[in-house]
Amino acid sequence: MTTTVTAYAAPAPKAPLERTTVTRRTVGEHDVLIEIKYAGICHSDIHQVNEDWGQSLFPMVPGHEIAGVVTEVGPGVTRHAVGDRVGVGCFVDSCRTCENCLAGNEQYCLNGMTATYPAGPDGRPTYGGYSTHIVVDENYVLRIPEGIDLDVAAPLLCAGITLYSPLSHWQAGPGKRVAIIGLGGLGHMGVKIAHAMGAEVTVLSQSLRKQEDGLRLGADHFYATSDPATFTELAGSFDLIVSTVSANLDMDAYLGLLAVDGTLVNVGAPGEPNSVSMFSLIMGRKTLAGSMIGGIRETQEMLDFCAAHGLGAEIEKIGADRINEAYQRVLASDVRYRFVIDIATLTS
C-alpha cells in the first residue's frame, strides 16, 4: 500500500517551493522506510529548480542530503534494522550489472543511475528529501556512525562525498599540496577532509572575507583570487586543486598554479561551457579532470572517516518555512556553510 507524506516542492520551474503531499511506494522485499530528520540544501537543488542544467520534471521535491531513522524494513532486508541511523545521497538505484556498478562506481552507472530526485533513467518522477519519509532499497542506504549527529551528517551525503572522492582518488595526504577553490558548502568540507588526510591545505577564495573561518577549519594558507599577485606568487605550487565553484573560471590561470604532474579537478558544475588552452596542460604534463560524488562503498568509507576524525558540516538549521529564503541566501553566498532543514517543521 502506498503512503502519502508531507513534502515541500517547486510546482514549476523557478517557482517558490510550497507545502504539498507526495506518494511513497509500498515497502518492498529489500526496501527500508526512513523517517527523515534532516535534509541539507545543496546548490544543485537550486540549479534543478531553476532548470539551469536543462529541462527537468515538476512538481519537484528536491533534497539529496538526507539523514534519518529507519522505521520499517522489508522481509528480505539484512543491512539495516528499525531504529538505525541512516542516510541517503544523490541516487537511490542503479543497474547493478554494468562494469561501473560492479566496481563500486554506481554514480557512473552506464545505464543511468536513479537520482534521488527528480527522475530516474526511465523518466519516472522521484521525490527527494524535503519530505517526512522516503522508501529506498537497502543497498543504497548508508549507515551514519554514532560519532556524527544527524543534522551535521546530512550534508556529508553530497558535499562530504563530493570532496572526499577526488581527495581520496588523487591521494591527498602527507606531503601533498592541496588547494580548494571556494569556501562554501562544498569547499568547507574539502578543507576539513584534506586537513584530516594530512595534506597541506590552501584555500583560494575570491576575497579574504572568510580567511579566519578557513584557517579555523584546517587550512594552512588562504589567498584571494581577486588579487592578480596570487597567481604569480603561487605559480607551480600545488599537486592537486579541487574547484568547488559553479561559475566558469579562467582555467588557464588556475592550471598555472599546478606543479608538474598536478591535477585540477572540477566538482562544481557551471551551466555554461568553458575553454582551455592545450598549452596549459602540455607545459607541465598537467591534468584537467572532473569528479561526481562517489559510489555506495566509498560514501560509507567517507562517513566512517568523518566519524573517526570528528568531522561534520558547519550548518545553519532552518524550518521548512524558510526554504525559499535560504535559496536566495545561497545564491547571495550568505550561509556558513550549509543550510539544513529540520524536517519536523514540515508538519508543524
C-alpha positions in Angstrom: 0.0 0.0 0.0 1.4 3.4 -1.0 1.8 6.2 1.6 1.1 9.9 1.3 3.7 12.1 3.0 4.1 15.8 3.5 6.8 17.5 1.4 8.0 20.8 0.1 8.0 21.1 -3.7 8.6 23.5 -6.5 5.4 23.3 -8.6 7.0 24.8 -11.7 10.5 26.0 -12.9 11.8 28.9 -10.9 8.6 28.9 -8.7 8.8 29.2 -4.9 8.7 25.9 -3.0 5.4 25.2 -1.2 4.0 22.6 1.2 2.3 19.7 -0.6 2.0 15.9 -0.4 3.6 13.1 -2.5 3.1 9.4 -2.6 5.8 6.9 -1.5 5.8 3.3 -2.7 4.9 0.3 -0.6 7.9 -1.0 1.3 9.1 -3.9 -0.8 11.2 -7.0 -0.1 14.5 -5.2 0.1 13.3 -1.7 1.0 13.6 0.4 4.1 11.2 3.2 5.1 13.1 6.2 6.5 11.7 8.9 8.7 13.7 11.9 7.6 15.0 14.0 10.4 17.2 16.5 8.4 17.8 17.4 4.8 20.6 19.6 3.5 20.1 22.3 0.9 22.6 21.8 -1.9 23.3 24.4 -4.6 22.3 21.8 -7.1 18.8 21.8 -5.6 18.6 25.4 -6.8 20.1 24.6 -10.2 17.4 21.9 -10.6 14.5 24.0 -9.6 15.7 26.8 -11.9 16.4 24.4 -14.8 19.9 25.7 -15.1 21.0 22.3 -16.3 18.2 21.7 -18.8 14.6 20.7 -18.7 13.5 19.0 -15.6 10.4 17.4 -14.1 7.8 19.1 -11.9 6.4 19.2 -9.3 9.9 18.7 -7.9 10.7 17.7 -4.3 14.5 18.5 -4.0 16.9 17.1 -1.5 19.7 14.5 -1.7 21.4 15.1 1.6 19.1 13.0 3.8 19.6 11.8 7.4 17.0 10.0 9.4 15.9 6.8 11.2 14.7 3.5 9.8 11.0 2.9 10.8 10.2 -0.2 8.7 12.1 -2.8 6.7 11.1 -5.3 4.1 11.2 -9.0 4.9 14.4 -9.5 2.9 16.4 -6.7 4.4 19.7 -7.6 6.0 21.7 -4.4 6.0 19.5 -2.2 8.2 17.1 -2.6 11.1 14.3 -0.5 12.6 15.9 2.3 14.7 19.1 2.5 12.7 20.5 6.0 11.9 20.9 6.2 8.1 21.5 8.5 5.2 20.6 8.7 1.6 22.6 10.6 -1.0 22.2 11.6 -4.6 21.0 8.3 -6.0 18.7 5.5 -4.9 19.3 2.8 -7.5 21.5 1.8 -10.5 21.6 -1.1 -12.9 23.9 -3.2 -10.6 25.2 -5.1 -13.6 27.4 -2.8 -15.7 31.2 -2.7 -15.1 31.0 0.6 -13.2 28.3 -0.7 -10.8 30.3 -3.9 -10.2 33.4 -1.8 -9.5 31.5 0.2 -6.8 31.2 3.3 -9.0 27.4 3.3 -9.2 27.4 7.1 -9.7 28.8 6.4 -13.2 26.3 3.6 -14.0 26.4 3.0 -17.7 22.7 2.5 -17.9 21.9 5.6 -15.8 21.6 5.7 -12.0 18.2 6.6 -10.5 18.6 10.0 -9.0 17.0 10.7 -5.6 15.2 13.4 -7.5 13.7 14.5 -9.9 13.6 11.3 -12.1 15.3 8.0 -12.9 16.7 7.0 -16.3 13.2 5.7 -17.2 11.8 9.2 -16.8 9.6 8.3 -13.9 9.5 11.0 -11.2 11.3 10.5 -7.9 11.0 12.8 -4.9 13.8 13.9 -2.7 14.5 14.7 0.9 12.4 17.8 1.6 9.7 15.3 2.9 8.9 13.5 6.0 9.6 9.9 4.7 11.3 8.1 1.9 11.4 4.5 0.8 14.8 3.3 -0.6 16.3 0.0 -1.5 18.6 -1.2 1.4 21.6 -1.3 -0.9 21.5 2.4 -1.5 21.1 3.4 2.2 24.2 4.4 4.2 24.9 3.8 7.9 25.5 7.0 9.8 28.0 6.2 12.6 27.1 7.2 16.2 30.0 9.7 16.2 28.2 12.1 14.0 25.0 14.0 14.8 22.3 13.6 12.2 22.0 17.3 11.4 25.7 17.8 10.6 25.8 14.4 8.9 23.1 15.2 6.3 25.3 17.4 4.1 28.0 14.7 4.1 25.8 12.7 1.8 26.5 15.1 -1.1 29.0 17.8 0.0 31.1 15.4 2.0 31.4 12.6 -0.6 31.8 15.1 -3.5 35.0 16.3 -1.9 36.2 13.1 -0.3 36.1 11.1 -3.5 38.6 13.3 -5.5 40.8 13.9 -2.5 41.0 10.1 -2.0 41.3 9.2 -5.6 44.2 11.7 -6.2 45.8 10.7 -2.9 45.7 13.8 -0.9 47.8 13.2 2.2 51.1 14.0 3.9 53.5 15.7 1.6 50.7 16.7 -0.9 50.0 20.4 -1.5 46.2 20.7 -2.0 44.2 23.8 -2.9 40.4 24.2 -2.5 38.8 26.8 -4.8 35.8 28.3 -3.0 34.9 28.1 0.7 31.2 27.3 0.5 29.1 24.3 1.2 31.4 22.0 -0.7 34.7 23.8 -0.1 34.5 23.9 3.6 34.2 20.1 3.7 37.1 19.9 1.3 39.3 21.9 3.7 38.2 19.7 6.7 38.7 16.4 4.9 42.0 17.3 3.2 43.4 18.6 6.5 42.3 15.3 8.2 44.0 13.4 5.5 47.3 15.1 6.4 47.7 17.4 3.3 49.0 20.9 3.3 45.8 22.9 2.5 45.3 26.2 0.8 42.0 28.0 0.3 41.7 30.0 -2.9 38.7 32.4 -2.4 37.6 35.4 -4.2 38.3 37.6 -1.2 39.8 37.3 2.3 36.4 37.7 3.9 36.3 34.1 5.1 40.0 33.8 5.9 39.5 33.4 9.7 37.0 30.6 9.0 39.2 28.9 6.5 42.1 28.7 9.0 39.8 27.5 11.8 38.5 24.7 9.6 42.0 23.4 8.9 43.6 25.5 6.1 47.3 26.3 6.3 47.1 29.2 3.9 44.4 31.5 2.4 44.7 33.6 -0.7 42.3 36.0 -2.5 41.9 35.1 -6.2 40.8 38.7 -6.9 44.4 39.8 -6.3 46.4 39.1 -9.5 49.6 38.7 -7.4 48.1 35.5 -6.1 48.6 33.8 -9.4 52.2 35.0 -9.7 53.1 34.1 -6.1 51.6 30.6 -6.2 52.6 29.6 -9.8 53.6 25.9 -9.8 52.7 25.4 -6.1 50.1 22.6 -6.0 49.9 18.9 -6.6 46.1 18.9 -6.5 43.5 21.7 -6.9 39.8 21.0 -6.4 37.4 23.6 -7.8 34.0 23.7 -6.0 32.5 26.7 -7.6 29.6 26.7 -10.0 30.8 29.6 -12.1 33.2 29.4 -15.0 36.8 30.2 -14.1 39.9 31.2 -16.1 41.1 27.6 -16.4 44.4 28.6 -17.9 45.2 30.8 -14.8 44.4 28.1 -12.4 46.2 25.4 -14.3 49.3 27.7 -14.0 49.1 27.1 -10.2 49.8 23.3 -10.6 53.2 21.7 -10.3 54.4 19.2 -12.9 52.0 16.3 -13.0 49.5 18.2 -11.0 45.7 17.8 -11.4 42.9 20.3 -11.4 39.6 18.6 -10.5 36.2 20.2 -11.1 33.4 19.2 -8.8 31.4 22.4 -9.3 29.1 22.3 -12.3 28.7 25.6 -14.2 25.8 25.8 -16.6 27.8 27.1 -19.5 30.8 25.6 -21.4 34.3 26.7 -20.7 37.5 26.7 -22.7 41.2 25.9 -22.0 44.4 26.3 -24.0 46.1 23.0 -24.6 49.4 24.6 -23.8 48.2 25.0 -20.2 48.2 21.2 -20.0 51.2 20.4 -22.2 53.6 22.6 -20.3 53.9 20.6 -17.2 52.1 17.3 -18.0 49.1 18.6 -16.2 45.6 17.0 -15.9 42.2 18.7 -16.1 39.7 16.3 -14.5 36.2 16.1 -13.1 34.6 14.1 -10.3 31.0 13.4 -9.3 30.0 12.3 -5.8 31.0 8.7 -5.0 29.7 5.1 -5.0 27.9 3.5 -2.1 31.1 1.8 -0.8 33.1 5.0 -0.9 30.3 7.0 0.6 30.2 4.7 3.6 34.0 4.9 3.8 33.7 8.7 3.9 31.1 8.6 6.7 33.3 6.3 8.7 36.3 8.6 8.1 34.4 11.7 9.2 33.2 9.9 12.3 36.8 8.8 13.1 38.0 12.4 12.8 35.1 14.2 14.4 34.1 15.9 11.1 30.6 17.2 10.3 29.3 20.0 8.2 29.1 23.6 9.5 25.4 24.2 9.4 22.6 26.7 9.9 19.5 24.8 10.8 16.2 26.2 9.5 12.5 25.4 9.5 10.7 24.5 6.3 9.0 27.9 6.1 12.5 29.4 5.4 13.4 27.2 2.4 12.7 29.9 -0.1 14.6 32.5 1.9 17.5 30.0 2.2 17.6 29.6 -1.6 18.1 33.3 -2.0 20.8 33.4 0.6 22.7 30.6 -1.0 22.7 32.5 -4.3 24.0 35.5 -2.4 26.7 33.3 -0.7 25.1 34.2 2.6 25.5 30.9 4.5 28.2 29.4 6.6 28.2 26.8 5.3 25.2 24.6 4.7 21.5 25.1 5.4 19.9 22.1 6.9 16.1 21.7 7.1 14.6 20.4 10.4 12.1 18.1 8.8 9.9 18.1 11.9 8.9 21.6 10.9 7.2 20.3 7.7 4.1 19.3 9.6 4.1 21.9 12.4 
